[in-house]
Amino acid sequence: MSTLLRILRFTRSLTPYYLGIMIAAAVVTGAGIAVPFITGAATDTVVAAVGSVAEGNGVPETAIRTVLLLALALLAASLVETVVSNVGGYWGDVMSAKMRTILSTRYFEQLLALPQRYFDGELTGTVVARLNRSIAEVTNFMKSFSNMFVTMLMTTVAVLVISAWHYWPLALLLAVAYPVYLWLTALTSRKWQRIEDDKNRYVDEASGRFSEVVGQMRVVKSFVRERGELSHFSTRFDETVRLTREQSMHWHRMDALRRGALNVIFFGLYVIIFVRTVTGHFTPGEMVMLVQLMAMAREPVQNLSWVVDTAQRAVAGSRSYFEVMDLDPAAVDGGGARPEEAPAAEVEEGPRVPAVAFDDVSFSYDGHEDVLRHISFEVRAGERVAFVGESGGGKTTLMNLLLGLYAARSGSIRVAGAGNDLASLRRSIAVVFQDPSLFSGTIAENIAYGRPDATREEIEAVAGRAAVDGFVAKLPNGYDTVVGERGMKLSGGQKQRIAVARAMLKDAPLLVLDEATSALDTKSERLVQQGLDDLMSDRTSLIIAHRLSTIAEVDRIITLRDGRVDEIGTPAELATSGGIYAELLALQHSASKADRKRLKRFGVVL
């Protein structure tokens, strides 16, 4: 019930639809309940007319008119039921679509608010599967429940009142049938939901792996892993089959018990009706009416089983949905959130004010062992600073902290002019990653991703500076060419040049280059580097570089060793200090395999 109420609170804007559906259901139920009374009256009229004919008195004058009016009443009830039920069905369809939109949008909004740490532990396919499965189960239940709830409630109350009016033991037996059936149904819930949770987990795992494989099909085929991936996928669904057997056996065993108990109770009801009719306490018309009412009463009881079944699926499905919705982004990130800065307009700027400052920053991915320890440094406005250290030494982690993708465990990070929230911070930073991460739109849309309102002239201008225009001119649709999912239709160099153009168009005061050319061939790297040089002009730049030639051209170098700042200085200063950078300069002249391997540990090439 709490889950149902929470869904209603989440979708309170749909209240008019809920009310409309319930009113329509009430009208349909009223028309349905009228039918036994009309049929009973017609039965008594027909029996009386037949008796009159049998006694030789002929057909009563009013009999034919009465049965015709009753037939018209049946027609009217049927038409009302037909029209109103379809109106309610229309409202139900619209309500279901709106509910899916609301729940899906809020889920996506929550995902966008969650920090990177959450996604580090989740498969993309699992996140997507949770959206499809959970919300579908919730919306299907709410649509059906809103249609059935009033019908079941009104039918139950009406039948109990009418039965009590005619003969109170009938109402007593019915009053016993409902709780007994519901109690027997509730006995199955705990085990059923536990198994359903396990099934959902296996389905989500399979869906997550499915999305991974589809996204990396070239890797799968290259390593001839098709059969292995298929086996991994089918094994998860085989587990759902095993669990379904157990779940279904339990459910249907209990269903046989429930329905058996219900059959015994209704046997008693029919015996009472038939005996009292034979003994003259009920007329034939009353008997027909009561038998039809008992059939109507049986339907809500049996529907309880379906409602409970569907509700359990909705509860089990919504549990994973609300687990995500209940996450506190700050708590997921592990605390230590970036301290609030003054709004951009109030931040003092000038050559003596650092553009970026890390003050005693420590960070841990798992909350235990720090990967960064007491990091402190400043970067002046317009300065180019390179970060050097062994692979896995924390260089990329520093950039992630700067972008606010993770929160520092301790210490503070300041960015001049960044404003007082993460959105403002990220607007002040342009990033070119090693993986360009394009979206499945056009080339123009990808370039303008950071500035969707950019004009075509602005897009083409930065494309020329980033050497994008050269290959775009050869494409049949030019800048309107669709690049495919993750830019699969383009080469690595083409994608990276688009990423550089994207950063140029954003025109942020702070630039982060995270090994932006390390995955490119020499020709592509040369073209991209020209664009990067243009991009870094008159801009504060933080660079994780993989070539010594690039590192040598920066203003200062910050070296990292074991998660700590080891040295800070100009290339000339660090070249003779005996530290990491000096070691790299010495290794570049060596031809030994050991020294070459040592260079690779730093992610550096000549």
C-alpha positions in Angstrom: 0.0 0.0 0.0 2.8 2.4 0.8 4.3 1.9 -2.7 0.9 2.5 -4.3 0.5 5.7 -2.3 4.0 6.8 -3.2 3.3 6.3 -6.9 0.1 8.4 -6.5 2.1 11.2 -4.8 4.7 11.0 -7.6 1.9 11.4 -10.2 -0.6 13.6 -8.4 -0.9 15.7 -11.6 -2.8 12.8 -13.0 -5.6 13.0 -10.3 -8.2 14.2 -12.9 -7.6 11.1 -14.9 -7.8 8.8 -11.8 -11.1 10.4 -10.9 -12.4 10.2 -14.4 -11.5 6.6 -14.7 -13.1 5.8 -11.3 -16.3 7.6 -12.2 -16.5 5.8 -15.5 -15.9 2.5 -13.6 -18.7 3.4 -11.1 -21.2 4.1 -14.0 -20.2 0.8 -15.7 -20.6 -1.0 -12.4 -24.0 0.6 -11.8 -25.2 -0.5 -15.2 -23.9 -4.0 -14.5 -25.7 -4.3 -11.2 -28.9 -3.1 -12.8 -28.9 -6.1 -15.1 -29.8 -8.8 -12.5 -32.7 -6.7 -11.3 -34.0 -6.2 -14.8 -33.6 -9.9 -15.6 -35.2 -10.9 -12.3 -38.2 -8.6 -13.0 -38.5 -10.0 -16.5 -38.4 -13.6 -15.1 -41.2 -12.9 -12.7 -43.3 -11.2 -15.5 -42.7 -14.2 -17.8 -43.5 -16.8 -15.1 -46.7 -14.9 -14.2 -47.7 -14.7 -17.8 -47.0 -18.4 -18.4 -49.0 -19.3 -15.3 -51.9 -17.2 -16.5 -51.9 -18.9 -19.9 -51.7 -22.3 -18.2 -54.8 -21.4 -16.1 -56.6 -20.5 -19.3 -56.8 -16.8 -18.5 -54.6 -15.8 -21.5 -51.7 -13.4 -21.5 -52.1 -10.4 -19.2 -52.5 -7.1 -21.1 -49.5 -5.5 -19.4 -47.1 -8.5 -19.7 -45.9 -7.8 -23.3 -45.5 -4.1 -22.7 -43.6 -4.8 -19.5 -41.1 -7.3 -21.0 -40.5 -5.0 -23.9 -39.7 -2.1 -21.5 -37.5 -4.4 -19.5 -35.7 -5.5 -22.8 -35.2 -1.8 -23.6 -33.8 -1.3 -20.1 -31.3 -4.1 -20.7 -30.4 -2.5 -24.0 -29.9 0.9 -22.3 -27.8 -0.7 -19.6 -25.6 -2.4 -22.2 -25.2 0.7 -24.2 -24.2 2.8 -21.2 -21.8 0.1 -20.2 -20.3 0.0 -23.7 -19.9 3.7 -24.2 -18.7 4.6 -20.7 -16.3 1.7 -20.5 -14.6 2.9 -23.7 -14.4 6.4 -22.4 -12.8 5.1 -19.3 -10.5 3.0 -21.4 -9.4 6.1 -23.4 -8.7 8.0 -20.2 -6.8 5.0 -18.9 -4.6 4.8 -22.0 -3.8 8.5 -21.8 -3.2 8.3 -18.1 -0.8 5.4 -18.6 1.2 7.2 -21.2 1.4 10.4 -19.0 2.4 8.3 -16.0 5.2 6.6 -18.0 6.4 10.1 -19.1 6.4 11.4 -15.6 8.2 8.4 -14.0 10.6 8.1 -16.9 11.5 11.8 -16.9 12.0 11.9 -13.1 14.2 8.8 -13.3 16.3 10.4 -16.1 16.4 13.6 -14.1 17.7 11.7 -11.0 20.3 9.9 -13.1 21.6 13.2 -14.5 21.8 14.5 -10.9 23.7 11.5 -9.6 27.5 11.8 -9.5 30.0 9.8 -11.5 30.6 7.4 -8.6 27.1 5.9 -9.0 27.7 5.0 -12.7 31.1 3.5 -11.9 29.3 0.7 -10.2 26.3 0.2 -12.6 26.1 -1.4 -16.0 24.5 0.9 -18.6 22.2 -1.8 -19.8 21.0 -2.5 -16.2 20.2 1.2 -15.8 18.2 1.1 -19.0 16.5 -2.2 -18.2 15.4 -0.9 -14.8 13.7 2.0 -16.6 11.9 -0.2 -19.1 10.9 -3.0 -16.7 10.1 -1.1 -13.5 8.1 1.7 -15.1 6.2 -0.7 -17.4 5.1 -2.8 -14.5 4.0 0.2 -12.4 2.1 1.9 -15.2 0.3 -1.3 -16.2 -0.7 -2.0 -12.6 -2.0 1.6 -12.1 -4.0 1.6 -15.3 -5.7 -1.7 -14.5 -6.1 -0.9 -10.8 -7.8 2.4 -11.4 -10.2 0.7 -13.8 -10.9 -2.2 -11.4 -10.8 -0.7 -8.0 -14.2 1.1 -8.1 -15.8 -1.8 -9.9 -14.7 -4.3 -7.3 -15.6 -2.0 -4.4 -19.0 -1.0 -5.6 -19.9 -4.6 -6.7 -18.8 -6.0 -3.3 -20.8 -3.4 -1.3 -23.9 -3.6 -3.5 -24.0 -7.4 -3.5 -23.5 -7.5 0.3 -26.3 -5.0 0.9 -28.7 -6.6 -1.5 -28.0 -10.1 -0.2 -28.5 -8.9 3.4 -31.8 -7.3 2.4 -33.1 -10.6 1.0 -31.6 -13.0 3.5 -28.8 -12.2 6.0 -27.0 -15.6 5.9 -26.1 -14.9 2.2 -24.3 -11.7 3.2 -22.6 -13.4 6.1 -21.2 -16.1 3.8 -20.0 -13.5 1.3 -18.5 -11.5 4.1 -16.5 -14.6 5.0 -15.4 -15.3 1.4 -13.6 -12.0 0.8 -11.2 -12.0 3.8 -10.5 -15.8 3.5 -9.6 -15.4 -0.1 -7.5 -12.3 0.5 -5.8 -14.0 3.5 -4.9 -17.1 1.5 -3.6 -14.8 -1.3 -1.5 -12.7 1.1 0.2 -15.9 2.3 2.0 -16.2 -1.0 3.2 -12.7 -1.2 6.5 -12.8 0.7 7.9 -15.8 -1.1 6.6 -14.6 -4.4 8.2 -11.2 -4.1 11.5 -12.7 -3.0 11.6 -14.9 -6.1 10.5 -12.0 -8.3 13.4 -9.8 -7.0 15.8 -12.6 -7.9 14.3 -12.9 -11.4 14.5 -9.1 -11.9 18.2 -9.2 -10.9 19.0 -11.9 -13.4 17.1 -10.1 -16.2 18.8 -6.8 -15.4 22.2 -8.5 -15.4 21.5 -10.1 -18.8 20.2 -6.8 -20.2 23.2 -5.0 -18.9 25.6 -7.4 -20.6 23.5 -7.4 -23.7 23.9 -3.6 -24.0 27.7 -3.9 -23.4 28.1 -6.5 -26.1 26.0 -4.6 -28.7 28.1 -1.5 -27.9 31.4 -3.4 -28.3 30.5 -5.9 -31.0 33.9 -5.4 -32.8 35.7 -6.5 -29.7 33.5 -9.6 -29.2 33.9 -10.7 -32.8 37.7 -10.0 -32.8 38.2 -12.3 -29.8 35.7 -14.9 -31.0 33.6 -14.5 -27.9 30.2 -14.9 -29.5 29.4 -18.3 -28.0 30.7 -17.2 -24.6 28.6 -14.1 -24.5 25.6 -16.1 -25.7 26.2 -18.6 -23.0 26.5 -15.8 -20.4 23.2 -14.3 -21.6 21.2 -17.5 -21.8 22.5 -18.7 -18.4 20.8 -15.7 -16.8 17.5 -16.3 -18.5 17.8 -20.0 -17.7 17.9 -19.0 -14.1 14.7 -17.0 -14.5 13.1 -20.1 -15.9 14.1 -22.1 -12.9 12.9 -19.4 -10.6 9.6 -19.1 -12.5 9.0 -22.8 -12.0 9.4 -22.5 -8.3 7.4 -19.3 -8.2 4.6 -20.6 -10.4 4.4 -23.9 -8.5 4.0 -22.0 -5.2 1.5 -19.5 -6.7 -0.8 -22.1 -8.4 -0.7 -24.4 -5.4 -2.0 -21.6 -3.3 -4.4 -20.6 -6.1 -5.9 -24.1 -6.0 -6.4 -23.8 -2.3 -8.0 -20.3 -2.6 -10.4 -21.3 -5.4 -11.3 -24.5 -3.6 -12.3 -22.6 -0.5 -14.2 -20.1 -2.7 -16.0 -23.0 -4.4 -17.2 -24.4 -1.1 -18.5 -21.0 0.1 -20.4 -20.4 -3.1 -21.8 -23.9 -3.0 -23.3 -22.9 0.3 -24.7 -19.7 -1.2 -26.3 -21.5 -4.1 -27.8 -24.2 -1.9 -29.4 -21.5 0.3 -30.8 -19.6 -2.7 -32.2 -22.8 -4.4 -33.8 -24.2 -1.2 -35.4 -20.9 -0.3 -36.8 -20.6 -3.8 -38.2 -24.1 -3.6 -39.8 -23.4 -0.2 -41.4 -20.3 -1.6 -39.3 -17.7 0.2 -37.9 -16.4 -3.1 -39.7 -15.9 -6.3 -38.2 -17.3 -9.5 -37.2 -13.7 -10.5 -35.5 -13.2 -7.1 -33.6 -16.5 -7.5 -32.4 -15.4 -11.0 -31.4 -12.0 -9.7 -29.5 -13.5 -6.7 -27.7 -16.1 -8.8 -26.5 -13.4 -11.1 -25.5 -11.2 -8.2 -23.5 -14.2 -6.7 -21.8 -14.5 -10.1 -21.0 -10.8 -10.0 -19.7 -11.2 -6.4 -17.5 -14.0 -7.4 -15.7 -11.9 -10.0 -14.3 -9.3 -7.6 -13.1 -12.1 -5.3 -11.3 -13.9 -8.1 -9.9 -10.5 -9.4 -8.3 -10.1 -6.0 -5.9 -12.8 -7.0 -5.0 -10.9 -10.2 -4.8 -7.6 -8.4 -2.5 -9.0 -5.8 -0.4 -10.7 -8.5 -0.1 -7.5 -10.6 0.5 -5.4 -7.5 3.3 -7.7 -6.4 5.0 -7.3 -9.8 4.5 -3.5 -9.5 5.9 -3.4 -6.0 8.9 -5.6 -6.9 9.5 -3.5 -10.0 9.1 -0.2 -8.3 11.5 -1.2 -5.6 14.5 -0.9 -7.9 13.0 2.3 -9.3 12.6 3.9 -5.9 16.0 2.7 -4.8 17.5 5.0 -7.5 15.0 7.8 -6.8 15.8 7.7 -3.0 19.6 8.2 -3.6 21.0 11.4 -2.3 23.6 12.6 -4.8 25.7 14.1 -2.0 25.6 10.8 -0.1 26.4 8.7 -3.1 29.5 10.9 -3.7 30.7 10.1 -0.2 30.6 13.6 1.2 33.4 16.2 1.0 31.5 18.2 -1.5 33.1 21.2 -3.2 32.7 24.2 -0.9 30.4 27.0 -2.3 32.2 29.7 -4.2 31.0 33.3 -4.6 29.0 34.0 -7.8 31.1 34.6 -10.9 30.5 38.3 -10.9 31.9 38.7 -7.4 35.1 36.7 -7.9 38.2 38.8 -8.0 40.3 38.2 -11.1 43.7 39.3 -12.2 47.3 38.0 -12.7 47.9 37.4 -9.0 44.7 35.4 -8.5 45.1 31.7 -9.3 42.8 30.3 -12.0 42.8 26.9 -10.3 43.9 26.0 -6.8 44.0 22.6 -5.0 44.5 23.0 -1.3 45.4 19.8 0.6 43.1 17.6 -1.4 42.8 13.9 -0.7 40.6 11.4 -2.5 39.6 7.8 -2.4 37.4 5.8 -4.8 36.4 3.2 -2.3 36.3 5.2 0.8 39.4 3.4 2.3 42.7 3.8 0.5 43.5 7.2 -0.9 44.6 7.5 -4.5 45.5 11.2 -4.0 47.1 12.4 -0.8 47.4 16.1 0.3 47.5 17.5 -3.2 48.3 21.3 -3.2 49.2 23.5 -6.2 48.0 26.6 -8.0 47.7 27.4 -11.7 47.9 31.0 -12.8 45.5 32.5 -15.4 46.7 31.8 -19.0 49.3 29.3 -17.8 49.9 25.9 -19.5 50.5 23.2 -16.9 51.3 19.5 -17.7 50.8 16.7 -15.3 53.3 13.8 -15.4 53.3 10.6 -13.5 53.0 6.8 -13.8 49.8 5.3 -15.3 47.3 5.0 -12.5 49.1 7.7 -10.5 46.1 10.0 -10.2 46.4 12.4 -13.2 43.0 11.7 -14.6 41.5 11.6 -11.1 42.8 15.2 -10.6 40.9 16.3 -13.7 37.7 14.4 -12.5 37.9 16.2 -9.2 38.3 19.5 -11.0 35.2 18.9 -13.0 33.3 17.9 -9.9 32.6 14.4 -11.2 33.8 13.2 -7.7 34.0 15.0 -4.4 37.3 15.3 -2.6 37.4 13.4 0.7 39.2 16.4 2.3 40.6 19.7 1.2 39.2 22.2 -1.2 39.3 23.0 -4.9 38.9 26.6 -6.2 38.3 27.8 -9.7 38.3 31.5 -10.4 35.0 32.8 -11.8 33.4 29.3 -11.6 30.3 30.4 -9.6 28.7 28.7 -6.7 27.4 25.4 -8.2 28.6 22.5 -10.3 26.8 23.6 -13.4 28.5 27.0 -13.3 31.8 25.3 -12.6 31.5 23.0 -15.6 30.4 25.9 -17.9 33.8 27.5 -17.2 35.8 24.4 -18.3 36.2 22.9 -21.7 37.4 19.3 -21.9 39.0 17.2 -24.6 39.1 13.6 -23.5 41.2 10.7 -24.8 37.8 9.2 -25.9 36.0 11.9 -27.9 32.5 10.4 -26.8 30.3 11.6 -29.7 26.6 11.2 -29.8 24.4 9.7 -32.5 23.5 13.0 -34.2 25.0 15.1 -37.0 28.5 16.4 -37.0 27.1 19.9 -36.5 25.1 18.8 -33.5 28.1 17.2 -31.9 30.2 20.3 -32.4 27.5 22.5 -30.9 26.8 20.1 -28.0 28.1 22.5 -25.4 26.4 25.5 -27.2 23.2 24.2 -28.8 22.2 27.8 -29.8 25.4 28.3 -31.9 24.9 29.5 -35.4 26.0 27.5 -38.4 28.6 30.1 -39.1 30.1 29.7 -35.6 30.1 25.9 -36.0 31.9 26.1 -39.3 34.4 28.6 -38.1 35.6 26.4 -35.2 35.5 23.4 -37.6 38.0 25.1 -39.8 40.3 25.9 -36.9 40.1 22.2 -35.7 40.7 20.8 -39.2 37.2 19.3 -39.3 36.2 21.0 -42.5 38.7 19.0 -44.6 37.0 15.6 -44.2 33.5 17.1 -43.8 33.8 18.6 -47.3 34.1 15.0 -48.7 30.9 13.8 -47.0 27.7 13.8 -49.0 25.7 15.6 -46.3 28.5 17.8 -45.0 27.9 19.0 -41.5 24.5 17.3 -41.5 26.1 13.8 -41.8 24.8 11.5 -39.0 27.9 10.0 -37.3 26.1 7.0 -35.8 26.2 5.8 -32.2 29.4 7.0 -30.4 30.6 8.3 -33.8 31.1 4.8 -35.2 31.0 6.0 -38.8 34.1 8.2 -38.3 37.8 7.5 -37.8 39.5 8.1 -34.5 41.2 11.2 -35.8 38.0 12.6 -37.3 36.1 12.1 -34.0 38.9 13.7 -32.0 39.0 16.7 -34.3 35.2 17.1 -33.7 35.9 16.9 -30.0 38.4 19.7 -30.3 36.0 21.8 -32.3 33.4 21.2 -29.6 35.7 22.5 -26.9 36.6 25.5 -29.1 33.0 26.5 -29.6 32.3 26.3 -25.9 35.1 28.9 -25.5 35.5 28.4 -21.7 38.4 30.1 -19.9 39.8 26.9 -18.5 40.9 24.0 -20.8 41.5 20.4 -19.7 43.3 18.0 -22.1 43.3 14.4 -20.9 45.7 12.6 -23.3 43.7 14.1 -26.1 45.8 12.6 -28.9 47.2 9.4 -27.4 44.9 7.1 -29.4 45.7 8.7 -32.8 48.0 7.9 -35.6 50.8 10.3 -36.5 49.0 12.1 -39.3 45.8 12.5 -37.3 47.7 13.6 -34.2 49.4 16.3 -36.2 46.1 17.7 -37.4 44.5 17.5 -34.0 47.5 19.0 -32.3 47.3 22.1 -34.6 43.7 22.5 -33.4 44.8 22.0 -29.8 47.5 24.6 -30.1 44.9 27.1 -31.4 42.5 26.1 -28.6 45.2 26.7 -25.8 46.1 30.1 -27.1 45.4 32.8 -24.4 43.7 30.2 -22.2 44.5 28.5 -18.9 45.3 24.9 -19.8 45.8 21.7 -17.8 47.3 19.0 -19.8 47.8 15.3 -19.4 50.2 14.7 -22.3 51.7 11.5 -23.7 54.5 13.0 -25.7 57.7 14.6 -24.3 57.7 17.2 -27.0 54.3 18.4 -25.8 55.4 18.4 -22.2 58.5 20.4 -23.0 56.4 23.3 -24.4 54.3 24.0 -21.3 54.9 26.8 -18.7 55.2 24.4 -15.7 55.1 20.7 -15.0 53.6 19.0 -11.9 54.8 15.5 -11.3 52.9 12.9 -9.3 54.4 10.0 -7.4 52.3 7.6 -5.3 49.3 9.9 -5.2 51.3 12.9 -4.0 52.8 16.0 -5.7 56.5 15.2 -6.2 57.8 18.3 -8.0 56.5 21.5 -9.5 58.6 23.6 -11.9 59.4 24.7 -15.4 60.6 22.1 -17.9 64.1 23.6 -17.7 64.1 23.4 -13.9 62.8 19.8 -13.7 65.1 18.6 -16.5 68.0 18.8 -14.0 66.2 18.1 -10.7 66.7 14.3 -10.9 62.9 13.7 -10.6 60.3 12.0 -12.8 60.6 14.4 -15.7 64.4 14.2 -15.7 64.2 10.5 -15.7 61.8 10.6 -18.7 64.3 12.8 -20.6 67.1 10.3 -19.9 65.0 7.3 -20.9 64.1 8.8 -24.3 67.7 8.3 -25.5 67.8 4.7 -24.4 67.2 1.8 -26.7 66.9 -0.9 -24.1 63.6 -2.8 -23.7 63.6 -2.2 -20.0 63.8 1.6 -20.5 61.1 1.5 -23.2 58.9 -0.4 -20.8 59.6 2.2 -18.2 58.4 5.0 -20.5 55.2 3.1 -21.2 54.5 3.0 -17.4 54.3 6.8 -17.7 52.1 6.7 -20.8 54.8 8.6 -22.6 56.0 8.1 -26.2 58.8 10.0 -28.0 
